[in-house]
C-alpha cells in the first residue's frame, strides 16, 4: 500500500488519503527523496526495490532530487480535508512542499480548456448546427412563455380600482343632491299654518282697557 501511495504521490505530486496513511507515507517517502539527491546506481537500485516502479524512480532522480537539493528535510506537507462520507474518516491532502509550476499551469490550462467553449472558427460544422438548432428552440420556448404571460389575466391595480369606484361615488352624490332638492321643494309647496295671535290680542285688549282710565 505504501509503495502504491508513494508512486502516485511522486507522479502526481498531490494525493488525497486518510490522515493516518498520510503520516506514514511522509515517513516512507522523505528518505527516498534524500537518497534521490545523489544520483548513483546503488541509490537507484535501492529506491526501485522499495517503490517497484521505474517511472517513479526516474522522476525522483531527474526532477525531485535536483528540486529539493538545497532543502534539508520537510519535503511533504499534510493538509486536513474534513471527513469522508460514509465512515467519517479523517481525510487529508499529502503534497510536496515545492511543486512544479509548469505542471500546475498545465493542469490549470487543461481544466480551463474543459470548461471553456471552443471558438466559432474551430468548432466543427455539426456542433455549430446543433448549437443553432438549440438556440432556435430556446427562442421558440421563450416566445411561448411570453404569450402565456400576456394572455394571463393581470390583477387590477389600486389606481384602476379607484377609477372604477369614482363614477359610482359621483352617481351616489348626484342622487343624494336630487333627493335633498326634492325635499326642499316639497316643504316649500306645503301651506304654512296660520300663527296664533292670541297673546298679541290679549295684550292689545289689556292696553285698551287701561287706556280708558288714563285718558
Buried (B, 14 or more C-beta within 10 A) or exposed (E): EBEEBBBBBBEEBBBEBBBEBBBBBBEBBBBBBBBBBEEEEEBBEBBBEBBEBEEBBBBBBEBBBEBBEEEEEEBBEBEEBEEEEEEEBEBBBBBBEEEBEEEEEEBEEEEEEEEEEEEEEEBEEEEEEEEEEEEEEEEEEEEEEEEEEEEEEEEEEEEEEEEEEEEEEEEEEEEEEEEEEEEEEEEEEEEEEEEEEEEEEEEEEEEEEEEEEEE
